[in-house]
Structures are given as C-alpha cells and as structure tokens.
C-alpha cells in the first residue's frame, strides 16, 4: 500500500509524538507499505524552520531522510 503522509503526521511520527493512533503507527511501520512525503510538505517544513516556527534536533536534511 502507498501512504502519502501529510506534514503533521510525518512530524508526529518522526518525533514520536503520541497523537497518532496505533493503527496509523502500524501502517507506517509496516515495511510492505511505501511511505511517501510530498515536496510541498518538505517545502512547508523548510519555511517553518527558517522562520523559527519549527525546529528539529537534527539538521533539516537528516530529519527528512
């Protein structure tokens, strides 16, 4: 299955924020699923980081990878 994650879901998953249901986490963790992130989401996070509205413990490129 292909899963296109929107920006908040991606951030919550990567940062292990407990807003995701067990079902959503299981779908993302399933190695048989293709996890996709749109270029628009990456662009949105880059803008928010550059304006100080979003910060990561890793450099941005590493966070996305």
PQR file with spaces between the fields and no chain letter, atoms N, CA, C, O and H, PARSE charges and radii, in Angstrom:
ATOM       1  N    UNK     1       0.846   -1.167    0.000 -0.4000 1.5000
ATOM       2  CA   UNK     1       0.000    0.000    0.000 -0.0000 2.0000
ATOM       3  C    UNK     1       0.901    1.242    0.000  0.5500 1.7000
ATOM       4  O    UNK     1       1.950    1.260    0.644 -0.5500 1.4000
ATOM       5  N    UNK     2       0.483    2.254   -0.716 -0.4000 1.5000
ATOM       6  CA   UNK     2       1.205    3.527   -0.716 -0.0000 2.0000
ATOM       7  C    UNK     2       0.511    4.471    0.256  0.5500 1.7000
ATOM       8  O    UNK     2      -0.707    4.643    0.208 -0.5500 1.4000
ATOM       9  H    UNK     2      -0.369    2.239   -1.239  0.4000 1.0000
ATOM      10  N    UNK     3       1.294    5.078    1.135 -0.4000 1.5000
ATOM      11  CA   UNK     3       0.754    6.016    2.115 -0.0000 2.0000
ATOM      12  C    UNK     3       1.414    7.373    1.917  0.5500 1.7000
ATOM      13  O    UNK     3       2.629    7.507    2.058 -0.5500 1.4000
ATOM      14  H    UNK     3       2.283    4.938    1.174  0.4000 1.0000
ATOM      15  N    UNK     4       0.614    8.371    1.590 -0.4000 1.5000
ATOM      16  CA   UNK     4       1.102    9.740    1.459 -0.0000 2.0000
ATOM      17  C    UNK     4       0.839   10.440    2.785  0.5500 1.7000
ATOM      18  O    UNK     4      -0.312   10.691    3.142 -0.5500 1.4000
ATOM      19  H    UNK     4      -0.374    8.262    1.475  0.4000 1.0000
ATOM      20  N    UNK     5       1.899   10.754    3.512 -0.4000 1.5000
ATOM      21  CA   UNK     5       1.761   11.391    4.813 -0.0000 2.0000
ATOM      22  C    UNK     5       1.665   12.899    4.654  0.5500 1.7000
ATOM      23  O    UNK     5       2.425   13.499    3.893 -0.5500 1.4000
ATOM      24  H    UNK     5       2.835   10.550    3.222  0.4000 1.0000
ATOM      25  N    UNK     6       0.733   13.509    5.371 -0.4000 1.5000
ATOM      26  CA   UNK     6       0.715   14.965    5.369 -0.0000 2.0000
ATOM      27  C    UNK     6       1.742   15.458    6.388  0.5500 1.7000
ATOM      28  O    UNK     6       2.282   14.667    7.161 -0.5500 1.4000
ATOM      29  H    UNK     6       0.116   13.021    5.989  0.4000 1.0000
ATOM      30  N    UNK     7       2.002   16.727    6.389 -0.4000 1.5000
ATOM      31  CA   UNK     7       3.087   17.300    7.190 -0.0000 2.0000
ATOM      32  C    UNK     7       2.973   16.989    8.679  0.5500 1.7000
ATOM      33  O    UNK     7       3.941   16.495    9.258 -0.5500 1.4000
ATOM      34  H    UNK     7       1.563   17.369    5.761  0.4000 1.0000
ATOM      35  N    UNK     8       1.832   17.254    9.328 -0.4000 1.5000
ATOM      36  CA   UNK     8       1.772   16.973   10.770 -0.0000 2.0000
ATOM      37  C    UNK     8       1.960   15.491   11.099  0.5500 1.7000
ATOM      38  O    UNK     8       2.624   15.158   12.081 -0.5500 1.4000
ATOM      39  H    UNK     8       1.046   17.655    8.857  0.4000 1.0000
ATOM      40  N    UNK     9       1.387   14.607   10.295 -0.4000 1.5000
ATOM      41  CA   UNK     9       1.534   13.170   10.558 -0.0000 2.0000
ATOM      42  C    UNK     9       3.002   12.773   10.473  0.5500 1.7000
ATOM      43  O    UNK     9       3.493   12.022   11.316 -0.5500 1.4000
ATOM      44  H    UNK     9       0.848   14.878    9.498  0.4000 1.0000
ATOM      45  N    UNK    10       3.697   13.270    9.469 -0.4000 1.5000
ATOM      46  CA   UNK    10       5.127   12.973    9.330 -0.0000 2.0000
ATOM      47  C    UNK    10       5.902   13.461   10.544  0.5500 1.7000
ATOM      48  O    UNK    10       6.709   12.718   11.103 -0.5500 1.4000
ATOM      49  H    UNK    10       3.299   13.880    8.785  0.4000 1.0000
ATOM      50  N    UNK    11       5.667   14.691   10.955 -0.4000 1.5000
ATOM      51  CA   UNK    11       6.384   15.261   12.106 -0.0000 2.0000
ATOM      52  C    UNK    11       6.070   14.472   13.377  0.5500 1.7000
ATOM      53  O    UNK    11       6.975   14.115   14.131 -0.5500 1.4000
ATOM      54  H    UNK    11       5.011   15.294   10.502  0.4000 1.0000
ATOM      55  N    UNK    12       4.784   14.203   13.610 -0.4000 1.5000
ATOM      56  CA   UNK    12       4.396   13.463   14.814 -0.0000 2.0000
ATOM      57  C    UNK    12       5.025   12.075   14.830  0.5500 1.7000
ATOM      58  O    UNK    12       5.448   11.591   15.880 -0.5500 1.4000
ATOM      59  H    UNK    12       4.049   14.493   12.998  0.4000 1.0000
ATOM      60  N    UNK    13       5.087   11.437   13.665 -0.4000 1.5000
ATOM      61  CA   UNK    13       5.676   10.095   13.599 -0.0000 2.0000
ATOM      62  C    UNK    13       7.169   10.149   13.903  0.5500 1.7000
ATOM      63  O    UNK    13       7.661    9.408   14.753 -0.5500 1.4000
ATOM      64  H    UNK    13       4.744   11.830   12.812  0.4000 1.0000
ATOM      65  N    UNK    14       7.881   11.019   13.214 -0.4000 1.5000
ATOM      66  CA   UNK    14       9.333   11.089   13.365 -0.0000 2.0000
ATOM      67  C    UNK    14       9.724   11.520   14.787  0.5500 1.7000
ATOM      68  O    UNK    14      10.690   11.007   15.351 -0.5500 1.4000
ATOM      69  H    UNK    14       7.481   11.621   12.523  0.4000 1.0000
ATOM      70  N    UNK    15       8.970   12.458   15.356 -0.4000 1.5000
ATOM      71  CA   UNK    15       9.288   12.938   16.700 -0.0000 2.0000
ATOM      72  C    UNK    15       8.646   12.084   17.798  0.5500 1.7000
ATOM      73  O    UNK    15       8.789   12.383   18.984 -0.5500 1.4000
ATOM      74  H    UNK    15       8.185   12.874   14.898  0.4000 1.0000
ATOM      75  N    UNK    16       7.938   11.021   17.398 -0.4000 1.5000
ATOM      76  CA   UNK    16       7.293   10.090   18.331 -0.0000 2.0000
ATOM      77  C    UNK    16       6.313   10.803   19.258  0.5500 1.7000
ATOM      78  O    UNK    16       6.254   10.527   20.457 -0.5500 1.4000
ATOM      79  H    UNK    16       7.822   10.779   16.435  0.4000 1.0000
ATOM      80  N    UNK    17       5.555   11.717   18.683 -0.4000 1.5000
ATOM      81  CA   UNK    17       4.508   12.416   19.435 -0.0000 2.0000
ATOM      82  C    UNK    17       3.277   11.515   19.444  0.5500 1.7000
ATOM      83  O    UNK    17       2.870   10.999   18.403 -0.5500 1.4000
ATOM      84  H    UNK    17       5.604   11.941   17.709  0.4000 1.0000
ATOM      85  N    UNK    18       2.701   11.334   20.595 -0.4000 1.5000
ATOM      86  CA   UNK    18       1.648   10.335   20.781 -0.0000 2.0000
ATOM      87  C    UNK    18       0.262   10.783   20.307  0.5500 1.7000
ATOM      88  O    UNK    18      -0.743   10.418   20.917 -0.5500 1.4000
ATOM      89  H    UNK    18       3.032   11.753   21.440  0.4000 1.0000
ATOM      90  N    UNK    19       0.199   11.550   19.254 -0.4000 1.5000
ATOM      91  CA   UNK    19      -1.093   11.962   18.692 -0.0000 2.0000
ATOM      92  C    UNK    19      -1.594   10.970   17.648  0.5500 1.7000
ATOM      93  O    UNK    19      -2.750   11.040   17.231 -0.5500 1.4000
ATOM      94  H    UNK    19       1.015   11.847   18.759  0.4000 1.0000
ATOM      95  N    UNK    20      -0.728   10.045   17.224 -0.4000 1.5000
ATOM      96  CA   UNK    20      -1.106    9.081   16.195 -0.0000 2.0000
ATOM      97  C    UNK    20      -1.743    7.853   16.832  0.5500 1.7000
ATOM      98  O    UNK    20      -1.322    7.398   17.895 -0.5500 1.4000
ATOM      99  H    UNK    20       0.211    9.988   17.563  0.4000 1.0000
ATOM     100  N    UNK    21      -2.758    7.329   16.166 -0.4000 1.5000
ATOM     101  CA   UNK    21      -3.385    6.110   16.657 -0.0000 2.0000
ATOM     102  C    UNK    21      -2.444    4.927   16.425  0.5500 1.7000
ATOM     103  O    UNK    21      -1.512    5.008   15.626 -0.5500 1.4000
ATOM     104  H    UNK    21      -3.099    7.699   15.302  0.4000 1.0000
ATOM     105  N    UNK    22      -2.701    3.848   17.124 -0.4000 1.5000
ATOM     106  CA   UNK    22      -1.907    2.632   16.956 -0.0000 2.0000
ATOM     107  C    UNK    22      -2.027    2.114   15.523  0.5500 1.7000
ATOM     108  O    UNK    22      -1.070    1.568   14.975 -0.5500 1.4000
ATOM     109  H    UNK    22      -3.459    3.783   17.773  0.4000 1.0000
ATOM     110  N    UNK    23      -3.185    2.283   14.929 -0.4000 1.5000
ATOM     111  CA   UNK    23      -3.401    1.830   13.550 -0.0000 2.0000
ATOM     112  C    UNK    23      -2.524    2.596   12.574  0.5500 1.7000
ATOM     113  O    UNK    23      -1.894    1.999   11.700 -0.5500 1.4000
ATOM     114  H    UNK    23      -3.963    2.727   15.374  0.4000 1.0000
ATOM     115  N    UNK    24      -2.480    3.906   12.719 -0.4000 1.5000
ATOM     116  CA   UNK    24      -1.665    4.737   11.830 -0.0000 2.0000
ATOM     117  C    UNK    24      -0.188    4.385   12.005  0.5500 1.7000
ATOM     118  O    UNK    24       0.537    4.231   11.022 -0.5500 1.4000
ATOM     119  H    UNK    24      -2.991    4.390   13.429  0.4000 1.0000
ATOM     120  N    UNK    25       0.254    4.258   13.253 -0.4000 1.5000
ATOM     121  CA   UNK    25       1.645    3.883   13.509 -0.0000 2.0000
ATOM     122  C    UNK    25       1.985    2.535   12.877  0.5500 1.7000
ATOM     123  O    UNK    25       3.048    2.374   12.277 -0.5500 1.4000
ATOM     124  H    UNK    25      -0.335    4.383   14.051  0.4000 1.0000
ATOM     125  N    UNK    26       1.085    1.575   13.014 -0.4000 1.5000
ATOM     126  CA   UNK    26       1.310    0.244   12.450 -0.0000 2.0000
ATOM     127  C    UNK    26       1.405    0.298   10.928  0.5500 1.7000
ATOM     128  O    UNK    26       2.233   -0.391   10.332 -0.5500 1.4000
ATOM     129  H    UNK    26       0.221    1.706   13.501  0.4000 1.0000
ATOM     130  N    UNK    27       0.559    1.116   10.298 -0.4000 1.5000
ATOM     131  CA   UNK    27       0.609    1.252    8.838 -0.0000 2.0000
ATOM     132  C    UNK    27       1.940    1.860    8.385  0.5500 1.7000
ATOM     133  O    UNK    27       2.528    1.414    7.400 -0.5500 1.4000
ATOM     134  H    UNK    27      -0.113    1.676   10.782  0.4000 1.0000
ATOM     135  N    UNK    28       2.403    2.865    9.099 -0.4000 1.5000
ATOM     136  CA   UNK    28       3.675    3.499    8.735 -0.0000 2.0000
ATOM     137  C    UNK    28       4.841    2.543    8.992  0.5500 1.7000
ATOM     138  O    UNK    28       5.786    2.487    8.205 -0.5500 1.4000
ATOM     139  H    UNK    28       1.926    3.227    9.900  0.4000 1.0000
ATOM     140  N    UNK    29       4.774    1.796   10.086 -0.4000 1.5000
ATOM     141  CA   UNK    29       5.853    0.861   10.437 -0.0000 2.0000
ATOM     142  C    UNK    29       5.911   -0.370    9.535  0.5500 1.7000
ATOM     143  O    UNK    29       6.946   -1.032    9.455 -0.5500 1.4000
ATOM     144  H    UNK    29       4.006    1.841   10.726  0.4000 1.0000
ATOM     145  N    UNK    30       4.812   -0.678    8.862 -0.4000 1.5000
ATOM     146  CA   UNK    30       4.750   -1.873    8.017 -0.0000 2.0000
ATOM     147  C    UNK    30       5.690   -1.709    6.823  0.5500 1.7000
ATOM     148  O    UNK    30       5.477   -0.850    5.968 -0.5500 1.4000
ATOM     149  H    UNK    30       3.972   -0.141    8.927  0.4000 1.0000
ATOM     150  N    UNK    31       6.715   -2.528    6.774 -0.4000 1.5000
ATOM     151  CA   UNK    31       7.724   -2.419    5.706 -0.0000 2.0000
ATOM     152  C    UNK    31       7.181   -2.759    4.324  0.5500 1.7000
ATOM     153  O    UNK    31       7.834   -2.480    3.319 -0.5500 1.4000
ATOM     154  H    UNK    31       6.889   -3.226    7.469  0.4000 1.0000
ATOM     155  N    UNK    32       6.000   -3.356    4.261 -0.4000 1.5000
ATOM     156  CA   UNK    32       5.383   -3.655    2.966 -0.0000 2.0000
ATOM     157  C    UNK    32       4.725   -2.422    2.353  0.5500 1.7000
ATOM     158  O    UNK    32       4.389   -2.417    1.169 -0.5500 1.4000
ATOM     159  H    UNK    32       5.469   -3.584    5.077  0.4000 1.0000
ATOM     160  N    UNK    33       4.542   -1.389    3.152 -0.4000 1.5000
ATOM     161  CA   UNK    33       3.927   -0.148    2.668 -0.0000 2.0000
ATOM     162  C    UNK    33       4.997    0.825    2.183  0.5500 1.7000
ATOM     163  O    UNK    33       6.086    0.902    2.751 -0.5500 1.4000
ATOM     164  H    UNK    33       4.815   -1.393    4.115  0.4000 1.0000
ATOM     165  N    UNK    34       4.671    1.562    1.131 -0.4000 1.5000
ATOM     166  CA   UNK    34       5.545    2.626    0.638 -0.0000 2.0000
ATOM     167  C    UNK    34       5.109    3.926    1.301  0.5500 1.7000
ATOM     168  O    UNK    34       3.961    4.347    1.166 -0.5500 1.4000
ATOM     169  H    UNK    34       3.785    1.499    0.671  0.4000 1.0000
ATOM     170  N    UNK    35       6.036    4.556    2.017 -0.4000 1.5000
ATOM     171  CA   UNK    35       5.735    5.804    2.707 -0.0000 2.0000
ATOM     172  C    UNK    35       6.203    6.961    1.829  0.5500 1.7000
ATOM     173  O    UNK    35       7.371    7.033    1.449 -0.5500 1.4000
ATOM     174  H    UNK    35       6.969    4.213    2.127  0.4000 1.0000
ATOM     175  N    UNK    36       5.285    7.857    1.516 -0.4000 1.5000
ATOM     176  CA   UNK    36       5.579    8.982    0.633 -0.0000 2.0000
ATOM     177  C    UNK    36       5.363   10.293    1.376  0.5500 1.7000
ATOM     178  O    UNK    36       4.499   10.399    2.247 -0.5500 1.4000
ATOM     179  H    UNK    36       4.336    7.799    1.824  0.4000 1.0000
ATOM     180  N    UNK    37       6.156   11.274    1.019 -0.4000 1.5000
ATOM     181  CA   UNK    37       6.037   12.622    1.566 -0.0000 2.0000
ATOM     182  C    UNK    37       6.126   13.579    0.384  0.5500 1.7000
ATOM     183  O    UNK    37       7.054   13.498   -0.421 -0.5500 1.4000
ATOM     184  H    UNK    37       6.858   11.188    0.312  0.4000 1.0000
ATOM     185  N    UNK    38       5.172   14.471    0.288 -0.4000 1.5000
ATOM     186  CA   UNK    38       5.159   15.369   -0.867 -0.0000 2.0000
ATOM     187  C    UNK    38       6.247   16.427   -0.759  0.5500 1.7000
ATOM     188  O    UNK    38       6.705   16.776    0.328 -0.5500 1.4000
ATOM     189  H    UNK    38       4.418   14.536    0.942  0.4000 1.0000
ATOM     190  N    UNK    39       6.635   16.915   -1.903 -0.4000 1.5000
ATOM     191  CA   UNK    39       7.591   18.006   -1.958 -0.0000 2.0000
ATOM     192  C    UNK    39       7.024   19.233   -1.240  0.5500 1.7000
ATOM     193  O    UNK    39       7.768   19.995   -0.623 -0.5500 1.4000
ATOM     194  H    UNK    39       6.263   16.631   -2.786  0.4000 1.0000
ATOM     195  N    UNK    40       5.706   19.418   -1.324 -0.4000 1.5000
ATOM     196  CA   UNK    40       5.069   20.549   -0.643 -0.0000 2.0000
ATOM     197  C    UNK    40       5.259   20.463    0.865  0.5500 1.7000
ATOM     198  O    UNK    40       5.437   21.489    1.521 -0.5500 1.4000
ATOM     199  H    UNK    40       5.101   18.798   -1.826  0.4000 1.0000
ATOM     200  N    UNK    41       5.225   19.251    1.430 -0.4000 1.5000
ATOM     201  CA   UNK    41       5.437   19.086    2.874 -0.0000 2.0000
ATOM     202  C    UNK    41       6.869   19.447    3.256  0.5500 1.7000
ATOM     203  O    UNK    41       7.104   20.095    4.275 -0.5500 1.4000
ATOM     204  H    UNK    41       5.081   18.417    0.897  0.4000 1.0000
ATOM     205  N    UNK    42       7.814   19.027    2.437 -0.4000 1.5000
ATOM     206  CA   UNK    42       9.212   19.367    2.707 -0.0000 2.0000
ATOM     207  C    UNK    42       9.406   20.873    2.629  0.5500 1.7000
ATOM     208  O    UNK    42      10.075   21.466    3.474 -0.5500 1.4000
ATOM     209  H    UNK    42       7.623   18.500    1.609  0.4000 1.0000
ATOM     210  N    UNK    43       8.820   21.483    1.617 -0.4000 1.5000
ATOM     211  CA   UNK    43       8.883   22.937    1.437 -0.0000 2.0000
ATOM     212  C    UNK    43       8.260   23.639    2.641  0.5500 1.7000
ATOM     213  O    UNK    43       8.824   24.601    3.162 -0.5500 1.4000
ATOM     214  H    UNK    43       8.276   21.001    0.930  0.4000 1.0000
ATOM     215  N    UNK    44       7.081   23.153    3.086 -0.4000 1.5000
ATOM     216  CA   UNK    44       6.394   23.752    4.229 -0.0000 2.0000
ATOM     217  C    UNK    44       7.254   23.684    5.495  0.5500 1.7000
ATOM     218  O    UNK    44       7.354   24.665    6.231 -0.5500 1.4000
ATOM     219  H    UNK    44       6.623   22.372    2.663  0.4000 1.0000
ATOM     220  N    UNK    45       7.871   22.531    5.747 -0.4000 1.5000
ATOM     221  CA   UNK    45       8.718   22.389    6.932 -0.0000 2.0000
ATOM     222  C    UNK    45       9.958   23.267    6.847  0.5500 1.7000
ATOM     223  O    UNK    45      10.390   23.828    7.853 -0.5500 1.4000
ATOM     224  H    UNK    45       7.789   21.733    5.149  0.4000 1.0000
ATOM     225  N    UNK    46      10.534   23.389    5.655 -0.4000 1.5000
ATOM     226  CA   UNK    46      11.728   24.228    5.477 -0.0000 2.0000
ATOM     227  C    UNK    46      11.397   25.693    5.759  0.5500 1.7000
ATOM     228  O    UNK    46      12.174   26.392    6.409 -0.5500 1.4000
ATOM     229  H    UNK    46      10.183   22.933    4.838  0.4000 1.0000
ATOM     230  N    UNK    47      10.259   26.150    5.278 -0.4000 1.5000
ATOM     231  CA   UNK    47       9.847   27.534    5.531 -0.0000 2.0000
ATOM     232  C    UNK    47       9.616   27.756    7.019  0.5500 1.7000
ATOM     233  O    UNK    47      10.087   28.744    7.583 -0.5500 1.4000
ATOM     234  H    UNK    47       9.627   25.581    4.750  0.4000 1.0000
ATOM     235  N    UNK    48       8.891   26.837    7.659 -0.4000 1.5000
ATOM     236  CA   UNK    48       8.609   26.989    9.091 -0.0000 2.0000
ATOM     237  C    UNK    48       9.890   26.942    9.920  0.5500 1.7000
ATOM     238  O    UNK    48      10.010   27.650   10.920 -0.5500 1.4000
ATOM     239  H    UNK    48       8.508   26.034    7.202  0.4000 1.0000
ATOM     240  N    UNK    49      10.845   26.112    9.509 -0.4000 1.5000
ATOM     241  CA   UNK    49      12.116   26.068   10.230 -0.0000 2.0000
ATOM     242  C    UNK    49      12.875   27.379   10.050  0.5500 1.7000
ATOM     243  O    UNK    49      13.447   27.901   11.006 -0.5500 1.4000
ATOM     244  H    UNK    49      10.747   25.537    8.697  0.4000 1.0000
ATOM     245  N    UNK    50      12.881   27.908    8.837 -0.4000 1.5000
ATOM     246  CA   UNK    50      13.634   29.142    8.574 -0.0000 2.0000
ATOM     247  C    UNK    50      13.042   30.354    9.294  0.5500 1.7000
ATOM     248  O    UNK    50      13.752   31.322    9.565 -0.5500 1.4000
ATOM     249  H    UNK    50      12.416   27.484    8.060  0.4000 1.0000
ATOM     250  N    UNK    51      11.745   30.305    9.605 -0.4000 1.5000
ATOM     251  CA   UNK    51      11.111   31.409   10.319 -0.0000 2.0000
ATOM     252  C    UNK    51      11.084   31.186   11.829  0.5500 1.7000
ATOM     253  O    UNK    51      10.596   32.034   12.576 -0.5500 1.4000
ATOM     254  H    UNK    51      11.168   29.518    9.385  0.4000 1.0000
ATOM     255  N    UNK    52      11.605   30.052   12.272 -0.4000 1.5000
ATOM     256  CA   UNK    52      11.661   29.754   13.699 -0.0000 2.0000
ATOM     257  C    UNK    52      10.385   29.156   14.272  0.5500 1.7000
ATOM     258  O    UNK    52      10.279   28.996   15.488 -0.5500 1.4000
ATOM     259  H    UNK    52      12.001   29.363   11.665  0.4000 1.0000
ATOM     260  N    UNK    53       9.418   28.824   13.433 -0.4000 1.5000
ATOM     261  CA   UNK    53       8.160   28.240   13.906 -0.0000 2.0000
ATOM     262  C    UNK    53       8.257   26.732   14.108  0.5500 1.7000
ATOM     263  O    UNK    53       7.350   26.117   14.668 -0.5500 1.4000
ATOM     264  H    UNK    53       9.504   28.954   12.445  0.4000 1.0000
ATOM     265  N    UNK    54       9.353   26.140   13.651 -0.4000 1.5000
ATOM     266  CA   UNK    54       9.543   24.701   13.759 -0.0000 2.0000
ATOM     267  C    UNK    54      11.029   24.448   13.915  0.5500 1.7000
ATOM     268  O    UNK    54      11.841   25.045   13.208 -0.5500 1.4000
ATOM     269  H    UNK    54      10.090   26.640   13.196  0.4000 1.0000
ATOM     270  N    UNK    55      11.389   23.572   14.832 -0.4000 1.5000
ATOM     271  CA   UNK    55      12.812   23.261   14.990 -0.0000 2.0000
ATOM     272  C    UNK    55      12.981   21.753   15.190  0.5500 1.7000
ATOM     273  O    UNK    55      12.086   21.072   15.690 -0.5500 1.4000
ATOM     274  H    UNK    55      10.730   23.087   15.407  0.4000 1.0000
ATOM     275  N    UNK    56      14.117   21.267   14.797 -0.4000 1.5000
ATOM     276  CA   UNK    56      14.428   19.847   14.866 -0.0000 2.0000
ATOM     277  C    UNK    56      15.737   19.659   15.612  0.5500 1.7000
ATOM     278  O    UNK    56      16.584   20.551   15.638 -0.5500 1.4000
ATOM     279  H    UNK    56      14.844   21.821   14.390  0.4000 1.0000
ATOM     280  N    UNK    57      15.893   18.489   16.218 -0.4000 1.5000
ATOM     281  CA   UNK    57      17.134   18.205   16.941 -0.0000 2.0000
ATOM     282  C    UNK    57      18.258   17.819   15.970  0.5500 1.7000
ATOM     283  O    UNK    57      19.433   17.828   16.335 -0.5500 1.4000
ATOM     284  H    UNK    57      15.204   17.764   16.197  0.4000 1.0000
ATOM     285  N    UNK    58      17.891   17.487   14.753 -0.4000 1.5000
ATOM     286  CA   UNK    58      18.854   17.132   13.715 -0.0000 2.0000
ATOM     287  C    UNK    58      18.878   18.223   12.647  0.5500 1.7000
ATOM     288  O    UNK    58      17.932   19.003   12.538 -0.5500 1.4000
ATOM     289  H    UNK    58      16.936   17.480   14.456  0.4000 1.0000
ATOM     290  N    UNK    59      19.949   18.282   11.860 -0.4000 1.5000
ATOM     291  CA   UNK    59      19.909   19.171   10.689 -0.0000 2.0000
ATOM     292  C    UNK    59      18.717   18.772    9.796  0.5500 1.7000
ATOM     293  O    UNK    59      18.361   17.596    9.725 -0.5500 1.4000
ATOM     294  H    UNK    59      20.717   17.648   11.948  0.4000 1.0000
ATOM     295  N    UNK    60      18.121   19.733    9.133 -0.4000 1.5000
ATOM     296  CA   UNK    60      16.897   19.516    8.372 -0.0000 2.0000
ATOM     297  C    UNK    60      17.006   18.346    7.409  0.5500 1.7000
ATOM     298  O    UNK    60      16.107   17.507    7.356 -0.5500 1.4000
ATOM     299  H    UNK    60      18.411   20.688    9.190  0.4000 1.0000
ATOM     300  N    UNK    61      18.085   18.274    6.650 -0.4000 1.5000
ATOM     301  CA   UNK    61      18.243   17.206    5.654 -0.0000 2.0000
ATOM     302  C    UNK    61      18.213   15.830    6.328  0.5500 1.7000
ATOM     303  O    UNK    61      17.588   14.900    5.818 -0.5500 1.4000
ATOM     304  H    UNK    61      18.816   18.955    6.693  0.4000 1.0000
ATOM     305  N    UNK    62      18.880   15.706    7.457 -0.4000 1.5000
ATOM     306  CA   UNK    62      18.886   14.423    8.178 -0.0000 2.0000
ATOM     307  C    UNK    62      17.492   14.088    8.700  0.5500 1.7000
ATOM     308  O    UNK    62      17.074   12.931    8.660 -0.5500 1.4000
ATOM     309  H    UNK    62      19.387   16.461    7.871  0.4000 1.0000
ATOM     310  N    UNK    63      16.781   15.086    9.183 -0.4000 1.5000
ATOM     311  CA   UNK    63      15.433   14.869    9.701 -0.0000 2.0000
ATOM     312  C    UNK    63      14.536   14.310    8.597  0.5500 1.7000
ATOM     313  O    UNK    63      13.774   13.372    8.831 -0.5500 1.4000
ATOM     314  H    UNK    63      17.121   16.026    9.215  0.4000 1.0000
ATOM     315  N    UNK    64      14.623   14.873    7.417 -0.4000 1.5000
ATOM     316  CA   UNK    64      13.784   14.421    6.304 -0.0000 2.0000
ATOM     317  C    UNK    64      14.160   13.008    5.858  0.5500 1.7000
ATOM     318  O    UNK    64      13.290   12.188    5.563 -0.5500 1.4000
ATOM     319  H    UNK    64      15.242   15.635    7.227  0.4000 1.0000
ATOM     320  N    UNK    65      15.449   12.736    5.812 -0.4000 1.5000
ATOM     321  CA   UNK    65      15.879   11.397    5.376 -0.0000 2.0000
ATOM     322  C    UNK    65      15.456   10.360    6.376  0.5500 1.7000
ATOM     323  O    UNK    65      15.725    9.174    6.186 -0.5500 1.4000
ATOM     324  H    UNK    65      16.156   13.402    6.051  0.4000 1.0000
